[in-house]
Amino acid sequence: MTDTVEAGKVSRVSLLRTYERRLLKTPEGSSLREQTRDLVDFLSSSPEETLTMISVRTEGSGFQLFLADEAGTEILFWMEMFSQT
């Protein structure tokens, strides 16, 4: 198996609303809550209206998810909560 990269445009505001709701349901003190809070903080402060979500599947079932600028040329945020190695 070779690495696979896929990318698509996403609305920053839509992601922000989704993860603000998820943050309320995430257990206090958990690493998932901290990672979700970091994502919400990033989305709240980002000037980009449209982001590019990039998923990378690596050999051996690894997975990484990133948010990049609209053009997809600069990684702006690593969505750590989705990482699998």
C-alpha positions in Angstrom: 0.0 0.0 0.0 1.2 3.5 -0.8 0.4 6.7 1.0 -2.8 8.4 0.0 -3.5 12.1 0.2 -7.0 13.6 -0.3 -8.0 17.3 0.1 -11.2 19.3 0.0 -12.5 22.7 0.8 -14.3 23.3 4.2 -16.1 26.3 5.7 -14.2 27.6 8.8 -17.5 28.8 10.3 -19.1 25.4 9.8 -16.2 23.6 11.4 -16.2 26.1 14.3 -19.8 25.5 15.1 -19.4 21.7 14.9 -16.4 21.7 17.3 -17.8 24.2 19.7 -20.7 21.7 20.2 -18.3 18.8 20.5 -16.3 20.7 23.1 -19.3 20.9 25.3 -19.6 17.1 25.3 -15.9 16.3 25.8 -14.9 15.2 29.3 -13.1 17.9 31.4 -9.4 17.2 31.8 -9.2 14.8 28.9 -6.6 15.2 26.1 -9.4 15.1 23.6 -10.9 18.2 25.3 -7.6 20.0 25.2 -7.1 19.1 21.5 -10.7 20.2 20.7 -10.2 23.5 22.6 -7.0 24.1 20.5 -9.0 23.5 17.3 -11.8 25.8 18.4 -9.2 28.5 19.3 -7.5 28.2 15.9 -10.8 28.3 14.1 -12.0 31.3 16.1 -8.9 33.3 15.3 -8.3 32.3 11.7 -8.9 35.0 9.1 -9.5 32.3 6.4 -13.2 31.8 5.5 -12.5 28.7 3.5 -9.9 26.1 4.5 -8.5 23.0 2.8 -8.8 19.8 4.8 -6.0 17.4 4.0 -6.1 13.7 5.0 -3.1 11.5 4.7 -3.3 7.8 5.0 0.1 6.1 5.4 1.3 2.6 5.0 0.3 0.4 7.9 -3.0 2.1 8.6 -1.6 5.5 9.8 -3.8 8.6 9.4 -3.3 12.3 9.8 -5.6 15.2 9.2 -4.6 18.8 8.6 -6.2 22.2 7.9 -4.4 24.4 5.3 -5.1 27.7 3.7 -7.7 27.9 0.9 -5.1 27.2 -1.8 -3.8 24.2 0.1 -0.3 25.5 0.0 0.4 26.1 3.7 -0.5 23.8 6.6 -2.1 25.9 9.4 -3.3 23.3 11.9 -2.7 19.6 12.7 -5.9 18.0 13.9 -4.2 15.8 16.4 -7.4 14.1 17.7 -7.7 12.2 14.4 -4.1 10.9 14.4 -3.5 7.2 14.1 -0.1 5.6 13.8 
